[in-house]
Amino acid sequence: MAKKAKKKAAAKKSATMETLIVGSKVKGVIKGNGCMTSGELLEALNAKVHELLNGACARASANKRSTVRAQDI
């Protein structure tokens, strides 16, 4: 029963945050470096990308721009 609740919570969290990364490409890079990918990596990486982009948008807005530039990252 606890697993079902955990899956629902994870699905709910994932539903609010759109996936911005290509999982197969990320796994390919990691495998190419002789490593393995954990189950939580893609979700954590996606969250980090969202965080990075939100910060870049905030920086652009603070500089009175609507265009996010490379320097905002």
Backbone bond lengths (Angstrom), bond angles and torsions (degrees), N, CA, C in turn:
res aa  C-N    CA-C-N  psi(-1)  N-CA   C-N-CA  omega(-1)  CA-C   N-CA-C  phi
1 M - - - 1.442 - - 1.529 110.99 -
2 A 1.318 117.29 -37.39 1.463 120.91 -178.80 1.526 110.71 -66.14
3 K 1.332 117.21 -33.58 1.461 120.34 179.54 1.525 111.01 -64.83
4 K 1.340 116.81 -38.51 1.461 120.23 179.27 1.520 110.73 -63.70
5 A 1.318 116.67 -43.40 1.461 120.97 179.74 1.526 110.35 -63.90
6 K 1.336 115.88 -39.53 1.459 120.70 -179.78 1.526 110.46 -65.99
7 K 1.340 116.80 -41.65 1.459 120.98 179.42 1.524 110.96 -64.77
8 K 1.340 116.50 -40.66 1.458 120.00 179.32 1.525 110.70 -64.36
9 A 1.324 116.70 -41.26 1.462 120.68 179.51 1.528 110.54 -64.65
10 A 1.324 116.55 -41.47 1.461 120.77 179.28 1.527 110.58 -66.91
11 A 1.331 116.77 -39.87 1.460 120.50 179.39 1.521 110.50 -66.12
12 K 1.324 116.88 -38.67 1.454 121.49 179.10 1.530 110.52 -64.37
13 K 1.331 116.96 -43.11 1.461 121.87 179.73 1.530 110.03 -65.74
14 S 1.310 117.32 -42.68 1.458 121.56 -179.36 1.521 111.19 -67.03
15 A 1.321 116.95 -32.80 1.451 120.97 -177.93 1.523 111.20 -66.03
16 T 1.309 117.61 -29.90 1.456 120.50 -178.67 1.523 111.93 -82.00
17 M 1.324 117.47 -18.99 1.456 121.35 -177.54 1.530 109.02 -118.41
18 E 1.319 116.05 106.85 1.456 121.19 -178.76 1.524 110.63 -64.42
19 T 1.320 116.64 141.44 1.455 121.82 179.11 1.526 109.61 -74.51
20 L 1.317 115.72 124.80 1.462 121.61 -177.57 1.516 112.94 -110.09
21 I 1.323 116.93 -5.73 1.459 120.24 -177.18 1.527 110.20 -111.52
22 V 1.309 116.26 158.27 1.465 121.76 176.75 1.524 106.58 -99.91
23 G 1.317 115.49 106.81 1.460 121.91 -174.71 1.516 113.91 -56.10
24 S 1.327 117.48 -42.71 1.464 120.30 -177.76 1.525 111.29 -65.65
25 K 1.317 116.85 -35.05 1.467 120.52 178.79 1.526 110.93 -69.85
26 V 1.334 116.31 -41.60 1.464 120.72 178.05 1.525 109.56 -62.57
27 K 1.321 115.57 -47.00 1.466 119.54 179.75 1.524 111.30 -62.56
28 G 1.325 117.26 -36.22 1.464 121.37 178.20 1.519 112.20 -62.72
29 V 1.320 116.29 -42.52 1.469 120.30 178.89 1.527 109.85 -64.76
30 I 1.304 115.98 -43.91 1.470 120.04 -178.77 1.524 110.24 -65.05
31 K 1.332 116.74 -44.20 1.464 120.33 179.02 1.524 110.91 -64.55
32 G 1.332 116.86 -36.23 1.459 121.66 177.77 1.519 113.01 -63.19
33 N 1.319 115.74 -23.11 1.466 121.01 177.30 1.528 111.99 -94.85
34 G 1.340 116.18 10.99 1.455 120.98 175.83 1.525 114.85 77.49
35 C 1.326 117.00 21.51 1.468 120.41 -179.24 1.523 110.24 -118.00
36 M 1.325 115.39 171.93 1.458 122.03 177.50 1.523 109.12 -113.71
37 T 1.328 116.16 159.87 1.462 122.70 -177.64 1.517 109.78 -106.47
38 S 1.332 117.12 130.55 1.461 120.41 176.61 1.521 109.20 -81.77
39 G 1.299 115.88 163.90 1.456 121.67 -178.77 1.516 113.85 -64.33
40 E 1.317 117.61 -29.97 1.463 120.87 -175.80 1.526 112.98 -90.62
41 L 1.314 118.22 -9.16 1.458 120.86 -173.08 1.524 112.98 -59.69
42 L 1.317 118.02 -48.59 1.459 120.72 -174.87 1.523 111.50 -63.28
43 E 1.323 117.08 -39.87 1.467 120.61 177.98 1.528 110.96 -65.34
44 A 1.326 116.77 -42.14 1.464 121.00 179.15 1.530 110.79 -66.99
45 L 1.321 117.34 -40.36 1.458 121.35 178.71 1.525 110.82 -65.36
46 N 1.317 116.66 -41.14 1.456 121.22 177.65 1.531 110.66 -62.16
47 A 1.319 117.23 -41.79 1.471 121.19 178.14 1.521 110.31 -62.91
48 K 1.328 116.78 -40.01 1.468 121.18 179.78 1.532 110.56 -66.14
49 V 1.321 117.79 -39.03 1.464 121.37 178.32 1.529 109.87 -64.46
50 H 1.338 116.94 -42.69 1.462 120.69 176.62 1.532 110.47 -59.64
51 E 1.315 115.87 -44.67 1.470 121.49 179.55 1.532 110.37 -60.65
52 L 1.304 116.57 -44.87 1.462 122.39 179.94 1.530 111.09 -62.33
53 L 1.320 116.62 -45.37 1.462 120.50 -179.12 1.523 112.17 -68.64
54 N 1.332 117.14 -39.45 1.462 120.08 177.28 1.524 110.68 -62.62
55 G 1.318 117.12 -40.25 1.457 121.40 176.96 1.519 111.85 -64.53
56 A 1.326 116.60 -40.14 1.463 121.04 178.75 1.527 110.65 -65.24
57 C 1.321 116.84 -39.84 1.472 120.63 177.60 1.524 110.44 -65.01
58 A 1.314 117.03 -41.47 1.463 121.32 178.94 1.529 110.38 -63.18
59 R 1.319 117.06 -40.64 1.470 120.95 179.95 1.526 110.84 -66.20
60 A 1.332 116.11 -42.07 1.468 119.82 178.40 1.527 110.24 -63.08
61 S 1.318 117.04 -43.50 1.467 121.24 178.20 1.520 111.43 -63.01
62 A 1.329 116.89 -40.70 1.464 121.32 178.96 1.525 111.14 -63.28
63 N 1.320 116.10 -28.44 1.465 121.31 177.90 1.530 111.92 -93.25
64 K 1.332 115.60 16.17 1.470 123.21 177.48 1.531 112.73 57.83
65 R 1.333 114.92 40.84 1.465 121.35 176.24 1.511 109.03 -123.81
66 S 1.325 116.02 149.34 1.463 120.02 173.38 1.530 110.65 -103.34
67 T 1.317 116.29 -4.52 1.467 121.64 179.02 1.531 108.58 -100.73
68 V 1.322 114.89 124.40 1.460 120.14 176.59 1.524 107.53 -85.72
69 R 1.306 116.15 126.18 1.467 122.13 -178.32 1.520 110.48 -110.28
70 A 1.308 115.53 166.88 1.470 121.18 179.64 1.524 111.42 -57.59
71 Q 1.317 116.94 -35.57 1.470 120.64 -178.78 1.530 112.73 -66.84
72 D 1.341 117.36 -18.08 1.459 121.05 179.10 1.518 111.55 -73.23
73 I 1.315 115.68 -20.58 1.467 119.78 178.62 1.502 108.37 -84.82
